[in-house]
Amino acid sequence: MAVEYLEKPIDRKRVSIPKNRRLTVDGYTPRAGSPSDWLILLEGESRWRRVYCWQFSNASTLFVRIGGQPIVVRDYELIEAKREYNGGEV
């Protein structure tokens, strides 16, 4: 399986703690990946996407699902997001 990286720039990000994470005993959802507190809005889209995390030992990989496929989000893309959403209009 080839790794796909996020191509679209992140327009905004916000923190939103999931209310019902549906985690297994191991801390993962049935669809694999642990939901993070981050939501991102990609440039040109109106849908907020949850950022998930695959954790192996002390290394993690962040990803979003687009069309059911996991797309890797680089750490610096979250840090360099253009605008941060604080619950109100930006």
Contact map, one row per residue, 1 for C-alpha under 8 A:
111000000000000000000000000000000000000000000000000000000000000000000000000000000000000000
111100000000000000000000000000000000000000000000000000000000000000000000000000000000000000
111110000000000000000000000000000000000000000000000000000000000000000011000000000000000000
011111000000000000000000000000000000000000000000000000000000000000000111000000000000000000
001111100000000000000000000000000000000000000000000000000000000000000011110000000000000000
000111111000000000000000000000000000000000000000000000000000000000000011110000000000000000
000011111000000000000000000000000000000000000000000000000000000000000000000000000000000000
000001111100000000000000000000000000000001100000000000000000000000000000000000000000000000
000001111110000000000000000000000000000001100000000000000000000000000000000010001000000000
000000011111100000000000000000000000000111100000000000000000000000000000000011001100000000
000000001111100000000000000000000000000111100000000000000000000000000000000000001110000000
000000000111110000000000000000000000000111000000000000000000000000000000000000001111100000
000000000111111000000000000000000000011110000000000000000000000000000000000001001011100000
000000000001111100000000000000000000011100000000000000000000000000000000000000000001111000
000000000000111110000000000000000000111000000000000000000000000000000000000000000000000000
000000000000011111000000000000000000111000000000000000000000000000000000000000000000000000
000000000000001111100000000000000001110000000000000000000000000000000000000000000000000000
000000000000000111111000000000000011100000000000000000000000000000000000000000000000000000
000000000000000011111000000000000000000000000000000000000000000000000000000000000000000000
000000000000000001111100000000000000000000000000000000000000000000000000000000000000000000
000000000000000001111110000010000010000000000000000000000000000000000000000000000000000000
000000000000000000011111000011000000000000000000000000000000000000000000000000000000000000
000000000000000000001111111111000100000000000000000000000000000000000000000000000000000000
000000000000000000000111111111000000000000000000000000000000000000000000000000000000000000
000000000000000000000011111100000000000000000000000000000000000000000000000000000000000000
000000000000000000000011111100000000000000000000000000000000000000000000000000000000000000
000000000000000000000011111110000100000000000000000000000000000000000000000000000000000000
000000000000000000000011111111111110000000000000000000000000000000000000000000000000000000
000000000000000000001111001111111110000000000000000000000000000000000000000000000000000000
000000000000000000000111000111110000000000000000000000000000000000000000000000000000000000
000000000000000000000000000111111000000000000000000000000000000000000000000000000000000000
000000000000000000000000000111111100000000000000000001000000000000000000000000000000000000
000000000000000000000000000110111110000000000000000111100000000000000000000000000000000000
000000000000000000000010001110011111000000000000000111000000000000000000000000000000000000
000000000000000001001000000110001111100000000000011110000000000000000000000000000000000000
000000000000000011000000000000000111110000000000011110000000000000000000000000000000000000
000000000000001111000000000000000011111000000000011000000000000000000000000000000000000000
000000000000111110000000000000000001111100000000011000000000000000000000000000000000000000
000000000000111100000000000000000000111110000001111000000000000000000000000000000000000000
000000000111110000000000000000000000011111000001111000000000000000000000000000000000000000
000000000111100000000000000000000000001111101111100000000000000000000000000000000000000000
000000011111000000000000000000000000000111111111000000000000000000000000000000000000000000
000000011110000000000000000000000000000011111000000000000000000000000000000000000000000000
000000000000000000000000000000000000000001111100000000000000000000000000000000000000000000
000000000000000000000000000000000000000011111110000000000000000000000000000000000000000000
000000000000000000000000000000000000000011011111000000000000000000000000000000000000000000
000000000000000000000000000000000000000011001111100000000000000000000000000000000000000000
000000000000000000000000000000000000001111000111110000000000000000000000000000000000000000
000000000000000000000000000000000000001110000011111000000000000110000000000000000000000000
000000000000000000000000000000000011111100000001111100000000000100000000000000000000000000
000000000000000000000000000000000011111100000000111110000000011100000000000000000000000000
000000000000000000000000000000001111000000000000011111000000011100000000000000000000000000
000000000000000000000000000000001111000000000000001111100001111000000000000000000000000000
000000000000000000000000000000011100000000000000000111110001111000000000000000000000000000
000000000000000000000000000000001000000000000000000011111111100000000000000000000000000000
000000000000000000000000000000000000000000000000000001111111000000000000000000000000000000
000000000000000000000000000000000000000000000000000000111111000000000000000000000000000000
000000000000000000000000000000000000000000000000000000111111000000000000000000000000000000
000000000000000000000000000000000000000000000000000000111111100000000000000000000000000000
000000000000000000000000000000000000000000000000000011111111110000000000000000000000000000
000000000000000000000000000000000000000000000000000011100011111000000001100000000000000000
000000000000000000000000000000000000000000000000001111000001111100000001111000000000000000
000000000000000000000000000000000000000000000000001111000000111110000111100000000000000000
000000000000000000000000000000000000000000000000111100000000011111000111100000000000000000
000000000000000000000000000000000000000000000000100000000000001111111110000000000000000000
000000000000000000000000000000000000000000000000000000000000000111111110000000000000000000
000000000000000000000000000000000000000000000000000000000000000011111000000000000000000000
000000000000000000000000000000000000000000000000000000000000000011111100000000000000000000
000000000000000000000000000000000000000000000000000000000000000011111110000000000000000000
000100000000000000000000000000000000000000000000000000000000001111011111000000000000000000
001111000000000000000000000000000000000000000000000000000000001111001111100000000000000000
001111000000000000000000000000000000000000000000000000000000111100000111110000000000000000
000011000000000000000000000000000000000000000000000000000000111100000011111011000000000000
000011000000000000000000000000000000000000000000000000000000010000000001111111000000000000
000000000000000000000000000000000000000000000000000000000000010000000000111111100000000000
000000000000000000000000000000000000000000000000000000000000000000000000011111110000000000
000000001100000000000000000000000000000000000000000000000000000000000000111111111000000000
000000000100100000000000000000000000000000000000000000000000000000000000111111111000000000
000000000000000000000000000000000000000000000000000000000000000000000000001111111000000000
000000000000000000000000000000000000000000000000000000000000000000000000000111111100000000
000000001111100000000000000000000000000000000000000000000000000000000000000011111111000000
000000000111000000000000000000000000000000000000000000000000000000000000000000011111000000
000000000011100000000000000000000000000000000000000000000000000000000000000000001111100001
000000000001110000000000000000000000000000000000000000000000000000000000000000001111110001
000000000001110000000000000000000000000000000000000000000000000000000000000000000011111111
000000000000010000000000000000000000000000000000000000000000000000000000000000000001111111
000000000000010000000000000000000000000000000000000000000000000000000000000000000000111110
000000000000000000000000000000000000000000000000000000000000000000000000000000000000111111
000000000000000000000000000000000000000000000000000000000000000000000000000000000000111111
000000000000000000000000000000000000000000000000000000000000000000000000000000000011110111
